[in-house]
Amino acid sequence: MSWSASTFGPDGPWQAVEVSVGSPQQKIALYPGGVFQSHLLTLNVCKNTTISPICYATAAGVYDPGTSVTALDKLISFPASVDFTEDALILEGAAGISSVDQIDIGQGVIVPNVTLDLHNDIATIYPDGTAYPIEVGTFALGFTGTVNQSFTAANGGPSINATLIPGFLNTHNTPVNERTASNSFGLHIGSVSPQVPGSLYFGGYDQLRVVGDITTQNGNPDTIDLIDVSLVVHAGASPWPDSAPLTRLLQSGNATIGPALPVKILPQAPYINLPGSSCSAIAALLPVTYSKQYGLYFWDTTSPSYHRIVSSPTSLSFTFRRDTLNTANITIHVPFPLLNLTLSAPLVTSPTPYFPCNAESRGQYSLGRAFLQAAFFGANWQATSKSAVWWLAQAAGPGVITQSNIRSIEVGDAQIKASANDWKESWDGFWTPLTAKAVETPIKPSNVPTTSGSNQALPTATDSKTLPQDKPAVPGLSIGAKTGIAVGSAFVCAVIFSFAIFFFLRRRRAKHAKQPAEFVPRGVPEAEQAYTPSGIDKAKNIYAQAGFGPTEVGEEAYYHHELEATPHVSEL
């Protein structure tokens, strides 16, 4: 696939594939992810100027079905869901519109009648109930053994046949020189900083993107058992003291989490959605501030440990059950340089570095683009005649992106092979190991990070500063100078002692005049609770006041699920 030259937010920056929809063609950037339908934002999302006077969706491109002669947006009677993130985000809005239109996926390959969901009114609701506009839609990656879907026509006419792109590319409807080896895909979304271009192939994958062990999961991409989350130092000195609890962070402080936590792999969603207790355990070891408004953590860019962590060979590492076995695990490392992301408008008024652990995940646990910057994700929808397999593996770092080695995924393939590259070497030159001197006084993590109120000013990025431990030593003092300092220090101490007694007596007299402020724990989100109807009502009310049309009625309106209704590898 071709990738857009632009990057997108407001919680990335993220890379997106670029396609041309309809005739005449409309160029649109989309996040790759999800099954069955691709989700497009229409021109109508720009009409809601109450929620935002700026139409941020135009940066990636909005779709106008009214100008496409190949669009069928009014003939399908099947309603489309609002949510396309499998509950990773809270999405609200009017029901989507099922449609089909042709998509040019690059290199002159045009797929007709692609299954689409169109969104005229849609927003993300954050934990404080504020609605923010959605900026980028999604590009679906197919489904098990599926080439097309049939929809009932709204006018009672013949059924309308709609196409899934990966399946269509493997059929005889596709010219031989464009036909792929199988209904499959291989994806690495890459990263913006450091620069790793995205990679998406249908019918194959780039082997150089895959390093180390690969876990093979049977069936459709659903959940995988997450065993542990830990902090790992891959080279050099550690920014954490030896006593710091760097492992078992997933279950830390939460006895209800069993030996494994099922999580979804969702490239169409942005964050790392974990239990609030897990996010707190991780954040307690980082220089971050928790924001209840967003459910996310802001980096303290003024802290010396911030610069050490986000530039050194350290990672947030995820250990999974491998191949659904109880006897083998696989670990995928996400280097901290990739977790130094940025919130931007309209979420915040100025760019704000943040750590993407979502502590307000409402029991919907998943690993989104923040994780997939460092992971390979692929599937063969034709592993057998009725079943699929999917793969998850460590992705290579920025040092190997200058080349590619495209391998086909054949019909019936249940295994793929990794490259022989070394993962740590693929990051050489893109991180800086700490020296013993640089961590002469290792950072001492607080028990919990700082909790911020919704009105607290957001931190902003600052320039790099010389770290205290890296400053040159002050020349030694003479004995006479030391003696003078000692005498002066004694006098100063006496003065301070006198003032201390004075203020102590004064505070005793005022003891009952003013009660002490309530202690607010540093950085621990409130105990994780089920998302209550009152919270839903609040979000819906704000959403309605922002000018959106009618929404689905009922307490379950938030919880939508996608309805399942010679060969070559094609980079499209």
ChimeraX attribute file (.defattr): number of C-alpha atoms within 10 A of each C-alpha:
attribute: neighborCount
match mode: 1-to-1
recipient: residues
	/A:1	19
	/A:2	18
	/A:3	21
	/A:4	19
	/A:5	11
	/A:6	14
	/A:7	17
	/A:8	22
	/A:9	22
	/A:10	23
	/A:11	22
	/A:12	23
	/A:13	17
	/A:14	22
	/A:15	26
	/A:16	27
	/A:17	24
	/A:18	25
	/A:19	22
	/A:20	18
	/A:21	26
	/A:22	24
	/A:23	16
	/A:24	11
	/A:25	15
	/A:26	18
	/A:27	17
	/A:28	23
	/A:29	29
	/A:30	26
	/A:31	25
	/A:32	26
	/A:33	26
	/A:34	24
	/A:35	20
	/A:36	28
	/A:37	31
	/A:38	26
	/A:39	28
	/A:40	25
	/A:41	28
	/A:42	20
	/A:43	20
	/A:44	13
	/A:45	23
	/A:46	20
	/A:47	16
	/A:48	19
	/A:49	13
	/A:50	12
	/A:51	22
	/A:52	15
	/A:53	10
	/A:54	15
	/A:55	18
	/A:56	21
	/A:57	21
	/A:58	18
	/A:59	15
	/A:60	23
	/A:61	21
	/A:62	25
	/A:63	24
	/A:64	17
	/A:65	22
	/A:66	11
	/A:67	13
	/A:68	18
	/A:69	12
	/A:70	18
	/A:71	21
	/A:72	18
	/A:73	18
	/A:74	14
	/A:75	19
	/A:76	20
	/A:77	16
	/A:78	14
	/A:79	12
	/A:80	22
	/A:81	23
	/A:82	29
	/A:83	25
	/A:84	25
	/A:85	22
	/A:86	19
	/A:87	19
	/A:88	25
	/A:89	23
	/A:90	24
	/A:91	25
	/A:92	25
	/A:93	24
	/A:94	18
	/A:95	21
	/A:96	22
	/A:97	22
	/A:98	23
	/A:99	27
	/A:100	28
	/A:101	22
	/A:102	24
	/A:103	23
	/A:104	20
	/A:105	19
	/A:106	16
	/A:107	12
	/A:108	9
	/A:109	16
	/A:110	19
	/A:111	20
	/A:112	20
	/A:113	22
	/A:114	26
	/A:115	25
	/A:116	27
	/A:117	25
	/A:118	26
	/A:119	27
	/A:120	21
	/A:121	26
	/A:122	26
	/A:123	24
	/A:124	20
	/A:125	22
	/A:126	19
	/A:127	20
	/A:128	14
	/A:129	20
	/A:130	20
	/A:131	24
	/A:132	20
	/A:133	23
	/A:134	19
	/A:135	22
	/A:136	25
	/A:137	27
	/A:138	26
	/A:139	25
	/A:140	23
	/A:141	26
	/A:142	28
	/A:143	27
	/A:144	25
	/A:145	20
	/A:146	19
	/A:147	19
	/A:148	19
	/A:149	17
	/A:150	14
	/A:151	18
	/A:152	15
	/A:153	16
	/A:154	14
	/A:155	10
	/A:156	10
	/A:157	9
	/A:158	11
	/A:159	14
	/A:160	17
	/A:161	15
	/A:162	22
	/A:163	25
	/A:164	26
	/A:165	29
	/A:166	27
	/A:167	24
	/A:168	22
	/A:169	28
	/A:170	24
	/A:171	16
	/A:172	9
	/A:173	10
	/A:174	15
	/A:175	12
	/A:176	14
	/A:177	11
	/A:178	19
	/A:179	23
	/A:180	29
	/A:181	22
	/A:182	29
	/A:183	32
	/A:184	35
	/A:185	24
	/A:186	25
	/A:187	26
	/A:188	28
	/A:189	29
	/A:190	29
	/A:191	23
	/A:192	18
	/A:193	15
	/A:194	15
	/A:195	12
	/A:196	21
	/A:197	18
	/A:198	21
	/A:199	22
	/A:200	24
	/A:201	24
	/A:202	32
	/A:203	31
	/A:204	28
	/A:205	30
	/A:206	23
	/A:207	22
	/A:208	21
	/A:209	30
	/A:210	26
	/A:211	22
	/A:212	18
	/A:213	17
	/A:214	22
	/A:215	22
	/A:216	19
	/A:217	22
	/A:218	16
	/A:219	16
	/A:220	16
	/A:221	23
	/A:222	13
	/A:223	15
	/A:224	21
	/A:225	19
	/A:226	22
	/A:227	20
	/A:228	21
	/A:229	25
	/A:230	19
	/A:231	23
	/A:232	18
	/A:233	20
	/A:234	15
	/A:235	15
	/A:236	15
	/A:237	20
	/A:238	23
	/A:239	25
	/A:240	21
	/A:241	15
	/A:242	9
	/A:243	7
	/A:244	13
	/A:245	17
	/A:246	18
	/A:247	16
	/A:248	16
	/A:249	20
	/A:250	27
	/A:251	21
	/A:252	18
	/A:253	14
	/A:254	14
	/A:255	7
	/A:256	7
	/A:257	14
	/A:258	10
	/A:259	11
	/A:260	16
	/A:261	20
	/A:262	15
	/A:263	19
	/A:264	20
	/A:265	22
	/A:266	25
	/A:267	25
	/A:268	23
	/A:269	24
	/A:270	25
	/A:271	27
	/A:272	26
	/A:273	26
	/A:274	23
	/A:275	25
	/A:276	25
	/A:277	22
	/A:278	24
	/A:279	29
	/A:280	28
	/A:281	26
	/A:282	23
	/A:283	27
	/A:284	23
	/A:285	21
	/A:286	25
	/A:287	24
	/A:288	26
	/A:289	25
	/A:290	27
	/A:291	23
	/A:292	21
	/A:293	17
	/A:294	19
	/A:295	19
	/A:296	23
	/A:297	28
	/A:298	26
	/A:299	26
	/A:300	22
	/A:301	21
	/A:302	16
	/A:303	15
	/A:304	17
	/A:305	20
	/A:306	18
	/A:307	18
	/A:308	22
	/A:309	25
	/A:310	19
	/A:311	18
	/A:312	23
	/A:313	25
	/A:314	27
	/A:315	21
	/A:316	19
	/A:317	20
	/A:318	18
	/A:319	17
	/A:320	25
	/A:321	21
	/A:322	21
	/A:323	19
	/A:324	15
	/A:325	12
	/A:326	8
	/A:327	8
	/A:328	11
	/A:329	17
	/A:330	19
	/A:331	22
	/A:332	24
	/A:333	23
	/A:334	24
	/A:335	27
	/A:336	22
	/A:337	19
	/A:338	23
	/A:339	21
	/A:340	21
	/A:341	25
	/A:342	22
	/A:343	22
	/A:344	18
	/A:345	15
	/A:346	16
	/A:347	18
	/A:348	13
	/A:349	11
	/A:350	15
	/A:351	18
	/A:352	23
	/A:353	25
	/A:354	25
	/A:355	26
	/A:356	27
	/A:357	26
	/A:358	25
	/A:359	30
	/A:360	27
	/A:361	25
	/A:362	21
	/A:363	17
	/A:364	16
	/A:365	21
	/A:366	28
	/A:367	21
	/A:368	22
	/A:369	27
	/A:370	28
	/A:371	28
	/A:372	28
	/A:373	26
	/A:374	24
	/A:375	24
	/A:376	27
	/A:377	25
	/A:378	24
	/A:379	35
	/A:380	33
	/A:381	32
	/A:382	24
	/A:383	25
	/A:384	15
	/A:385	11
	/A:386	11
	/A:387	15
	/A:388	24
	/A:389	23
	/A:390	24
	/A:391	20
	/A:392	26
	/A:393	24
	/A:394	26
	/A:395	28
	/A:396	29
	/A:397	28
	/A:398	22
	/A:399	18
	/A:400	17
	/A:401	17
	/A:402	9
	/A:403	10
	/A:404	13
	/A:405	10
	/A:406	18
	/A:407	19
	/A:408	24
	/A:409	27
	/A:410	22
	/A:411	18
	/A:412	16
	/A:413	18
	/A:414	20
	/A:415	17
	/A:416	21
	/A:417	13
	/A:418	18
	/A:419	15
	/A:420	11
	/A:421	16
	/A:422	13
	/A:423	20
	/A:424	13
	/A:425	14
	/A:426	17
	/A:427	18
	/A:428	14
	/A:429	10
	/A:430	16
	/A:431	19
	/A:432	17
	/A:433	20
	/A:434	20
	/A:435	13
	/A:436	13
	/A:437	11
	/A:438	18
	/A:439	20
	/A:440	12
	/A:441	13
	/A:442	17
	/A:443	19
	/A:444	15
	/A:445	17
	/A:446	14
	/A:447	15
	/A:448	21
	/A:449	24
	/A:450	22
	/A:451	19
	/A:452	21
	/A:453	11
	/A:454	12
	/A:455	8
	/A:456	10
	/A:457	8
	/A:458	18
	/A:459	18
	/A:460	18
	/A:461	15
	/A:462	11
	/A:463	7
	/A:464	11
	/A:465	11
	/A:466	10
	/A:467	14
	/A:468	10
	/A:469	14
	/A:470	11
	/A:471	9
	/A:472	7
	/A:473	7
	/A:474	6
	/A:475	6
	/A:476	7
	/A:477	8
	/A:478	8
	/A:479	9
	/A:480	9
	/A:481	9
	/A:482	12
	/A:483	11
	/A:484	10
	/A:485	11
	/A:486	12
	/A:487	10
	/A:488	11
	/A:489	12
	/A:490	11
	/A:491	10
	/A:492	11
	/A:493	11
	/A:494	11
	/A:495	11
	/A:496	12
	/A:497	10
	/A:498	10
	/A:499	11
	/A:500	12
	/A:501	10
	/A:502	11
	/A:503	10
	/A:504	10
	/A:505	10
	/A:506	11
	/A:507	12
	/A:508	10
	/A:509	9
	/A:510	10
	/A:511	10
	/A:512	9
	/A:513	9
	/A:514	8
	/A:515	8
	/A:516	8
	/A:517	6
	/A:518	6
	/A:519	6
	/A:520	10
	/A:521	14
	/A:522	18
	/A:523	24
	/A:524	24
	/A:525	23
	/A:526	12
	/A:527	12
	/A:528	14
	/A:529	12
	/A:530	10
	/A:531	13
	/A:532	10
	/A:533	12
	/A:534	10
	/A:535	13
	/A:536	19
	/A:537	14
	/A:538	15
	/A:539	23
	/A:540	22
	/A:541	13
	/A:542	16
	/A:543	26
	/A:544	17
	/A:545	12
	/A:546	17
	/A:547	14
	/A:548	23
	/A:549	15
	/A:550	12
	/A:551	17
	/A:552	14
	/A:553	8
	/A:554	10
	/A:555	12
	/A:556	10
	/A:557	17
	/A:558	20
	/A:559	14
	/A:560	17
	/A:561	13
	/A:562	16
	/A:563	10
	/A:564	10
	/A:565	10
	/A:566	8
	/A:567	15
	/A:568	21
	/A:569	25
	/A:570	25
	/A:571	20
	/A:572	20
